[in-house]
Amino acid sequence: MSSRKFTETLSHTLADWRVTPQRNPRFRTAVWARLEADRRPPTWAGYARAHRAIVAAALMAAVVLGAFTGRERARERDAAARAALVADYVHGLDARWMRHP
């Protein structure tokens, strides 16, 4: 088949081809409803669903930062408690610091 004949056949086929979609009487109403929905600010849940990766990354960063900060505060508290125990122990051994009943 020559390209000219193919082109003519294709042109006739496309000329005869018509698409007739079903009419939806609520199409215009649905379009306006979607436009109005897009104008309203999203809810927190809607925003979180739309931006899952960002929300998950922020949540993970908060958990890691909280764990690291909590660990450091616990170490500081432990060091202070240890220093207080050592000081009490040393004072208990030193006769000058002993309490007499």
C-alpha positions in Angstrom: 0.0 0.0 0.0 1.4 3.3 -1.0 1.7 6.1 1.5 -0.7 8.3 -0.6 -3.4 5.7 -0.6 -2.9 5.1 3.1 -3.2 8.8 3.8 -6.4 9.0 1.7 -7.9 6.0 3.5 -6.9 7.4 6.9 -8.4 10.8 6.0 -11.7 9.2 4.9 -11.8 7.1 8.1 -11.1 10.0 10.3 -13.7 12.1 8.5 -16.4 9.5 9.1 -15.4 8.9 12.7 -17.5 10.8 15.2 -17.4 10.6 18.9 -20.7 11.3 20.6 -20.2 11.2 24.4 -23.2 10.9 26.6 -24.6 14.1 27.9 -24.3 14.6 31.6 -26.9 17.1 32.8 -24.9 17.7 36.1 -21.6 18.3 34.4 -21.6 22.0 34.8 -22.7 21.8 38.4 -20.0 19.3 39.1 -17.3 21.5 37.6 -18.4 24.5 39.6 -18.5 22.4 42.8 -14.9 21.3 42.2 -13.8 24.9 41.5 -15.5 26.0 44.8 -13.9 23.2 46.7 -10.4 24.3 45.4 -11.0 27.8 46.6 -11.6 26.8 50.2 -8.5 26.3 52.3 -7.8 22.6 52.9 -8.3 21.0 56.3 -5.2 19.7 58.2 -6.1 16.1 57.3 -6.5 17.0 53.6 -3.2 18.8 53.6 -1.5 15.9 55.3 -2.9 13.4 52.8 -1.9 15.6 49.9 1.7 16.1 51.2 2.4 12.7 52.8 6.1 12.8 52.2 6.7 16.2 53.7 4.5 15.5 56.7 6.2 12.1 57.2 9.7 13.7 57.0 8.8 16.5 59.4 7.3 14.0 61.9 10.4 11.8 61.6 12.7 14.9 62.1 10.6 15.9 65.2 10.9 12.4 66.7 14.7 12.2 66.1 15.2 15.7 67.4 13.1 14.9 70.5 14.9 11.7 71.1 18.3 13.3 70.8 17.3 16.2 73.1 15.7 13.9 75.6 18.8 11.8 75.7 21.1 14.8 76.3 18.9 16.1 79.1 18.8 12.7 80.7 22.6 12.6 80.6 22.9 16.0 82.2 20.4 15.0 84.9 22.3 11.8 85.5 25.6 13.6 85.7 24.1 16.1 88.2 22.6 13.2 90.3 25.9 11.3 90.2 27.8 14.4 91.3 25.4 14.9 94.2 25.7 11.2 95.3 29.5 11.4 95.1 29.5 14.6 97.2 27.2 13.1 99.8 29.4 10.0 99.9 32.6 12.0 100.4 30.9 14.2 103.0 29.8 11.0 104.8 33.4 9.7 105.0 34.9 13.0 106.1 34.6 13.3 109.9 34.3 17.1 109.7 31.1 16.8 107.7 29.5 14.0 109.7 26.2 14.7 111.5 26.0 13.9 115.1 22.6 12.7 116.4 
